[in-house]
Amino acid sequence: MPQDALDPGPNGDYPFFPRLPDGSPAWADSVPVGYTGSVMRRGVEYVRVYGGARHGDLVAFDVTPRDAAGNPINPPVIPQVA
């Protein structure tokens, strides 16, 4: 069954969030070179509009994951067991 990466889980540690091998969150803007796993986007992305009154304009979208209160989520590092 699919799990929601933005579900904080019972301990608030976001157990299904994409992680680097060291257990830190895998944000798309901070993964090391050569990492090939899943990542989570954050920050502002721009999309060019085609058609309509704003044709050709760049529109900014904040793609930072947020909790129900609108605060950016910041999953903790989950130490990896050796």
C-alpha positions in Angstrom: 0.0 0.0 0.0 1.4 3.4 -0.9 2.5 5.6 2.0 2.3 9.4 2.2 5.8 11.0 2.4 4.3 14.0 4.2 2.6 11.9 6.9 4.4 12.8 10.1 3.8 9.4 11.6 3.2 8.6 15.3 6.6 10.0 16.4 6.6 13.1 14.1 9.7 11.8 12.3 8.1 11.5 8.8 9.0 7.8 8.4 8.2 7.6 4.7 10.0 10.8 3.6 12.7 10.3 1.0 16.1 9.9 2.8 19.7 9.8 1.9 21.8 6.8 3.0 22.8 8.6 6.2 19.1 9.1 7.2 18.9 12.8 6.4 16.0 14.2 4.3 16.5 13.9 0.6 15.7 17.5 -0.6 16.1 18.0 -4.3 18.3 21.0 -3.8 20.8 19.4 -1.4 21.4 15.8 -2.5 25.0 14.8 -3.2 26.3 14.2 -6.8 25.6 10.7 -7.9 22.5 10.1 -5.7 19.9 8.2 -7.7 17.1 7.8 -5.1 13.8 9.6 -4.7 14.0 13.3 -3.7 11.5 15.9 -2.4 11.3 19.2 -4.1 11.1 22.5 -2.1 11.4 26.2 -2.8 10.1 28.2 -5.7 9.7 26.8 -9.2 8.7 28.8 -12.2 6.3 27.8 -15.0 5.8 29.6 -18.3 2.1 30.2 -19.1 0.9 29.5 -22.6 -2.4 30.8 -23.7 -4.8 33.3 -22.2 -4.2 36.8 -20.9 -0.9 35.8 -19.2 0.6 34.1 -22.3 4.4 34.0 -22.0 4.5 35.1 -18.3 6.5 33.2 -15.7 4.4 32.2 -12.7 6.1 31.3 -9.4 4.9 28.3 -7.4 6.1 27.5 -3.9 6.5 23.7 -3.9 7.8 23.5 -0.3 5.8 20.8 1.6 3.8 22.3 4.5 1.9 20.9 7.4 -1.8 21.5 8.1 -1.0 24.9 9.8 1.0 26.1 6.7 4.4 25.7 8.3 7.2 24.2 6.1 7.9 20.6 7.2 11.4 19.8 8.3 11.8 16.0 8.8 14.5 15.1 11.3 17.5 12.9 10.5 16.7 9.3 11.3 20.0 7.6 12.2 20.7 4.5 10.2 21.2 1.2 12.0 24.5 -0.4 11.0 
